[in-house]
Amino acid sequence: MAKIAFIGAGSLIFTRNLVRDMLTFPRLADATIALMDIDRERLDFSRRAVEKIISQGHYPARVEATMDRARALEGADAVICTILVGDVQVWRHDIEIPKRFGVDINVGDTRGPAGIFRALRTIPVMLNICRDIERYCPKAILLNYTNPMAMLCRAMQRETSVRVTGLCHSVQGTAEMLARWIGAPISEIDYVCAGINHQAWYLKFEWKGEDAYPLIREAITTRPEIYQEEIVRNEMFLHLDYYVTESSGHNSEYNWWFRKRPDLIEKYCTHGTGWNPGVHAYILNEYLRREDTWQKEATDWLASEEPIDLKRGHEYAAYIINAVLGGEPYEFNGNVPNTGLITNLPENACVEVPVLANHRGFNPMYVGALPPQLAALNNINIAVEEMAVEAALTGNPRLVFQAIAYDPLTAAVLSLSEIKDMVKAMFKQNEGYLPQFKNIE
């Protein structure tokens, strides 16, 4: 009988969807699902949701709920992490302070000043989780869904012995979107995708063995509704020649081209159908809304007499756990150390490449060199991430400033002196969460 631990199980929708997927595998149907969260109310909702899924599916699984991380991890075969360090009232300042200085952020959970400060708060907690895994379930795999993905995984892979990879749904989600645009069933699409998290590239995208990029280019340039659906990413494709993973909202932050002036934000970042019109910090507003509505939504879901749709979804986690525990091997895109996998990105940096999961664990695949225009953008973001991780591990505040000084969007908007002032304000706001940093100038 497998044991699967959820750390941050109060992520209600995510937890219940992943549990739904896992229990569809015969190898996992009798698993012990160990739920852990520091929020008692959210944890109780998650426990009741999992019990409802088990009951309606008539599964022989069992559920445990605890606020004790060691108890949840004891003897686990797999660990899923979906934590958030600090609630929305903490990390909203990651977006609001840069905005005050002129850096207009849309999501802010992965890169840039907001992503870096989220990493500074989160890396110590993730390392503590890994130390507990090393102690209580050293053979377990850790599947991380917490952002900022690349920086967290880099820290864990550098500092611990845990078998960890980071998972993001953007690769399969974007592949399905591109297939829809050209009228192709996703079952007939083959692709190779590699780069870094949220900025990986479809190096190959084929339909029935033929290059589908000409069809994608035609769809974007001749059908306005498709261009409007992903304006930022479509502009990047039209000029860089390869399609990037993750949404226009995220990717508008990771470069110099779309958010450095109000007129560019107006042109590229407000009117497409992929945007929440007029709302730049979309994710902040969405989380503020959820804070006000999650209890009602959870209560309504639990009270509903409608049968639950128990059909397996497309998130990677359940397929990976099934494969590692001896089921059918499964290929996915994961975040792993660059051990010569992408030859023109730095050694040991966290890269996102095809990985085969099987009973041996994670087996990342060699990709080779990225096209130079893609490697250039990946390399600047990796350099920022490497500085930020080093700063988190050493408590060096000057390195935090230097990392943010090289962030493409920040550097396009602010001078070095202005960046220094912004970083100082962000440290001041976060001082209760960053005791490892001293002598902040």
Buried (B, 14 or more C-beta within 10 A) or exposed (E): EBBBBBBBBBBBEBBBBBBBBBBBBEBBBEBBBBBBBEBEEBBBBBBBBBBBBBEEBEBEBBBBBBEEBEEBBBEBBBBBBBBBBBEBEBBBBBBBBBBEBBBBBBBBBBBBBBBBBBBBBBBBBBBEBBEBBBEBBEEBBBBBBBBBBBBBBBBBBBBBEBBBBBBBBBBBBBBBBBBBBBEBEEEEBEBBBBBBBBBBBBBBBBBEEEEBBEBBBEBBEEEEEBBBBBBBBBBBBEEBEBBBBBBBBBBBBBBBBBBBEEEBBEEBBBEBEBBBEEEBBBBBBBBEEEEEEBEEEBEEBEEEEEEBEBEBEEBBBBBBBBBBBEBEBBBBBBBBBBEEBBEBBBEBBBBBBBBBBBEEBBEBBEBEEBEEEBBEBBBBBBBBBBBBBBBBBEBBBEBBBBBBBBBBBBBBBBEEEBBBEBBBBBBEBBEEBBEBBEEBE
